[in-house]
Amino acid sequence: MFKKILSFSFLCGQLFFATQLCAGESVISFFQNERILVVAPHPDDESLGLGGVLQRAVSAGADIRILYLTNGELNEIASIFYQKRPLLLRSDFIRNGLIRKREAIEAMAFLGLGTDRLIFFGYPDGGMLNIWFKYWGQSKPFRSLFTRINKVPYKDSFSEGNYYRGDEIVHDLEKTLLSFQPSRIFVTAPFDLNTDHQAAYLYLEVALMNLREQLIPVPKVHLYVIHAHQWPKPKKFMPESVLQIPTHIDWAQDVHWDKISLSSRETMKKSEAIRKYKSQVAYKKNFLLAFARANEIMADYPNEKLVYPASTAPEEGSSTEVVPKNSDVLYEIRGKELWIRIPLSNILDEMGVLSSCVFGYRKGFLFSDMPKLSFKVFGNKMFVYDGFKNIYDPEIVYRLKNNHVSIRIPLRILKDPDYLFVSTRNAKEQLSLDFGAWKILEIVKPA
């Protein structure tokens, strides 16, 4: 019966887009010349998350581009298993990145995509979120601690010679979006556990915001996940098993998931594409092949809207004060202030650290010029940073109560943004107690 359902899903997928089979399950199809952009933080992410979807797009004659943000040069464990040598010199890392590039070319050729469909940026593996936090505008470029490189070193790459700055990454994404004009984009989710995967989503969203009036229609964005807590289960090749939805996702109630059924032929071809990444299979074969299952999953993660100004709310300290009732962080607009309510599973002490980030985006302003505030809370003390700069403003107020933390930020400090990129993480003694997915909040201003 299950095989019949898979066959039916495949046939329907050639006819309709997102045809519903049952709650939470769908098929996905493409039409000829439809422009599909896949953003992969590292070589192999595209095969793991989208190996089946890519086969359908190729079969339909869609126009596809695979964009690799990094070459994945930092994977030293893979180098020891595959090359039988550690990564010590700058040239070792570059060689490792070229190996992974070659594997990506082989894997995509196996799925029917030539090198003319592949775009390699070559930005730093493991450094994309670090750049997001601090390296914008006129700041010194990010320099990788491991490679000691501060600009794209790969010859003939799309971004060759570009310094490791957020502006450069966004600009390269904008150039790709404008020249290709995709109708649909697949990118890693902002709640993926890998920081490069989070950053891929963040940079893409900034580029899409910048080009909102130039990309018509606005591309549909689909999210895929590679890294999640204890997922996928079990970590081994089980082509007839179903890939389940990952759990322990921040703001899980806001995420809509689709399970896309694959035929047995699609699953097996996906597994062969994954095996083309020999350097990675050499040391984590079971994990990689665990993605070759009877389905793939996609997520939709819409922006949350904050009404500006919000309805009248009680003052700080009131007995009717609104506090989070679950594990999610609560964001509110009160008058001309942003309020952040962060629930605590334990009281912060001198060993406890709470980190919250609020980055503003405003139409018509360079994102590099907008505040990028990071709040570090240690017990009863809070430090505020804007990139590298430690700032103090008496109107930024912090309160610690028994079960939650409150932070009040005047919107003027954030330059009256239209959107907020937000994330919060709670840690104790180097152990992350929650993860802190990124989320985009759209501020709805009065007409």
Disulfide bonds with the S-S distance in Angstrom:
none
